[in-house]
Amino acid sequence: MSVKRHPTKFLREEYLALAEQDLDWKLKTVEGPSKPITVVEGKEVLLLCSNNYLGLATHPKLIEAAIEAAKEYGVGSGAVRAISGTMSLHMELERRLARWKRAEAALTYPTGFMVNSGLIPQLVDKGDLIVSEELNHGSIIDGCRLSRADRVIYRHTDMEHLAQVLDEAERHKPPYRRILIITDGVFSMDGDIAPLDEIVKLAEEHGAMVYVDDAHGEGVLGEGGRGIVSHFHLNHDQVHVDMGTFSKAYGTVGGHICGSEDLIRFAWNKSRTWLLSSSLPPPVVAATIAAIDVLETEPWHVRNLWKNTNYFRKAVQDLGFNTGRSQTPIIPIIVGESSKAKKLSEKLYERGIYVTPIVYPMVARDQARIRIQMHAQLTQEDLDRVIEALEEIGRELEII
Ligand SMILES: *Cc1c(COP(=O)(O)O)cnc(C)c1O
């Protein structure tokens, strides 16, 4: 006789435990397109919490490309890449992406999460070491957990600590076979930039691989929005795995890596998330090719994004708000307690400004914030409206 157990009681109990601490997610439904002004649950709002930085998700060229591809190739690819899911469109996207990123080669995956969870455990295994930045994205954390390599976390952007970790790794017995340094390019909660040039220097001294997750840097940093490798004038002999996603500034969906031919061939032969999950649908692939066209031919989107970012960040700083370490279109307004961040977000929403609070456990307990993500198509008038609302609510809640 086995013990009497209720097989699914935990489902409700664990949820209730979260809800009691107000840590459960309450979903808000967006009823229009992901545009700077859209409709959320029947209410017209300014949208300040989307990754669609440049507005490409609704760009006419991308929409047209998706429609044409659906007509010509259908809406699904029908298979994983390795069977019959490699269409000429996928090959074209990878050629275009490699050229755009100035890399030898590129490879696309169904999502960015799947790059990190599928590739990291293939790059390093038992007898290897992963040196991972403290504030890395959850998909990197999961990728690292799927590897049997040893793991050390270095403190956020702390190059002295990274140097120390690498020095200690040299003394490990038996010597590590491989060392992988892995970092986000732009940190998604703070909007600061990893010192990739210094990381590369340390990696070169220790013969380590460098892997950067440029999800929030692509379409934002570097020449024309090429990303963090371009921003620091580096190349793919120095940054060995240049990983990203089309789900942010490119406005579509899909993960990718850029690097050497050797890396690309290794990755597609070894990543189970690539080999065993269906390839991107043709309309998505065609729209993403169009996104690269737009980045190459319409440089004003990236310029507008930065113009808005610089104007807005300075204005809220001048009002006395704490924007932390922000250097990019991710602009946190750090208020301290969770309850205050939630109040601020609610009051902004009442005024038709939608931005979610970011609280523990996503950030430390005393670092609760709202996180504003700038958009290239917000007008000066829109931004002034947000600044004015922030000033009034900020005083009311005694944040400034
Ligand atoms: C969004 C994000 C991912 C995941 O990308 P998807 O393509 O949406 O799965 C990975 N890493 C970072 C840093 C991200 O911000």
The ligand as an SDF file (V2000), in Angstrom:
LIG
                    3D

 15 15  0  0  0  0  0  0  0  0999 V2000
   14.0310   38.4400  -23.8090 C   0  0  0  0  0  0  0  0  0  0  0  0
   15.3340   37.8790  -23.4550 C   0  0  0  0  0  0  0  0  0  0  0  0
   15.6710   36.5560  -23.7830 C   0  0  0  0  0  0  0  0  0  0  0  0
   14.6770   35.6080  -24.3880 C   0  0  0  0  0  0  0  0  0  0  0  0
   14.4280   35.8830  -25.7200 O   0  0  0  0  0  0  0  0  0  0  0  0
   13.1180   35.2720  -26.4290 P   0  0  0  0  0  0  0  0  0  0  0  0
   13.4940   35.2500  -27.8520 O   0  0  0  0  0  0  0  0  0  0  0  0
   11.9920   36.2060  -26.1300 O   0  0  0  0  0  0  0  0  0  0  0  0
   12.9210   33.8980  -25.8740 O   0  0  0  0  0  0  0  0  0  0  0  0
   16.9450   36.1190  -23.4910 C   0  0  0  0  0  0  0  0  0  0  0  0
   17.8410   36.9190  -22.8810 N   0  0  0  0  0  0  0  0  0  0  0  0
   17.5520   38.1890  -22.5410 C   0  0  0  0  0  0  0  0  0  0  0  0
   18.5900   39.0240  -21.8790 C   0  0  0  0  0  0  0  0  0  0  0  0
   16.2900   38.7110  -22.8060 C   0  0  0  0  0  0  0  0  0  0  0  0
   16.0020   39.9620  -22.4480 O   0  0  0  0  0  0  0  0  0  0  0  0
  1  2  1  0
  2  3  1  0
  2 14  2  0
  3  4  1  0
  3 10  2  0
  4  5  1  0
  5  6  1  0
  6  7  2  0
  6  8  1  0
  6  9  1  0
 10 11  1  0
 11 12  2  0
 12 13  1  0
 12 14  1  0
 14 15  1  0
M  END
$$$$
